[in-house]
Amino acid sequence: MNKRILIIEDHADIRRLIRMTLEFEDHDIHEAVNADEGLEAVRTLRPQLLLLDIMMPGSMDGLDLCRLVKSDPSLGKPWVVLLTARGQSQDIEAGMMAGADAYLLKPFSPLKLIETINHLGTTPGEAP
């Protein structure tokens, strides 16, 4: 199933790696370089999935954006996968409390990323 995916990541190399990984899956892929730009893209693109870094420059970090997107039904309730180097148990807990649907640690396996994306929305009755 093709998904409209928004990658929100401040490092160009990581955005490129994610895009190259997902291009083989025939998804509609868009990019933003920070949470502020990501919020505008969510409003206009209405993605089904956000691949979201936590630590980014700007007025919001990834956790702020995750909370905002998950709490505002007008933004379409996309799935959120946090992609981050922050792997302490309190970091993971904070990400899940912010509303993330999945949490992947950098460096992540491209196969694990694809598996995680394909798994989202497979539970009966769940559709973004």
N, C-alpha and C positions, 0 to 999 in steps of 0.2 A: 504494500500500500504506500503510495507516494504521500509524503508529508511536506507542508511548507515549514521550513526550518529556519530559525534566526539564530545565528552564531553571534554572541556578544562577548567579545574577547579583545583586550587591548594589545596583545602581541600578534603581529602580522604572521609570524611563522606558525604559530599555533592555529590561527584561523585558516591558514593555507593547508595545514595537515588535516584539519577537520573537514574542510571542503573536499580535499582529494579523497579522503576516506568515504565521504557520503555521495560523491558524484557517481560512484558505481551503483548506488542504490536508486538512482533516478528520482531524487528528491528535488524540490524547488528550494534552493538554498540562498539565503540573504545574510548579510554581515553588518555588524555595528561595532564600533571601537570602544564604546563605553556605555554605562547604564543609561545616561541621559539620551544618547542617540538611540539606544535600544528601546527605550520607552516610546519614542516617537515612531520607530519602526513597528513596534507591536500595535500601536494605534492605527497605522496605515496598512500594514501587511496582513494583520490578523493571523499570525503563524499558529500552527498546531503545536509546535515544539520550540522551546528556547534551550539552547546550549549556552550556559551562562557561567562566566568566570566570577569569582567572588571579589578578588582584590583588583580594583580598577580605579583610575583617577576620575575625578569629577565630583559632582555633588551627591551622588549615590554610589554605593557599592552593589555587588551582585545580590547580597542578602536583602538590601532595601528594595531593589527592583523585584526580586522574587515575591516578597511580602505584598508589594503594591499590586503586581499582576494577579496574584492569587486572591487578593481581597476585593478586586474590582471586576464584577461580572461583565461590565461593558467592554473589557479587554479580551473577552473570548475564552477565558480559562484555559490557556495553553498548558501543556505538560512542561515541566521545568527540570532539566538535568543540570546540576551544578558540576562544573569541571574546575578543580582547584588543587593547589599544592598543599592546602591546609587539611591535614589528616588526623589531627588530634580528636579524641572522642568528643570533646566539647564543641569543636568546629563542625563535626558531622551532625551532632545534635542540634546546633544552631541552624544549620542548613535545612534539616528536616522540619524544625519548628517554624522556619520561615515559609514552609509550604512546598519545598522541593519534592519532586516525585522520585528522583534518583540522585546519587552523589558519587562521582567518579574522581579518583585521585590522579593528578598529573605526576609522572607521565602515565598516560593511560594507553591501553592496547586498542588499536583501531577496531579489532574484532569485538572487544568488550563494548566499545561505543556502539557499534552496529547492533549487537545483541541487546543492549539496553534500550536503544531506540525502537527496535522491532518489538520488544516486550511491552512497551508502554501502550496502553489502550487495548490490550488483549483480554482484559477481564470483562466478562459479560456486563453490559449496562454502562460501561465506561467509554465515553467518547468525548474528546475535547470539543 
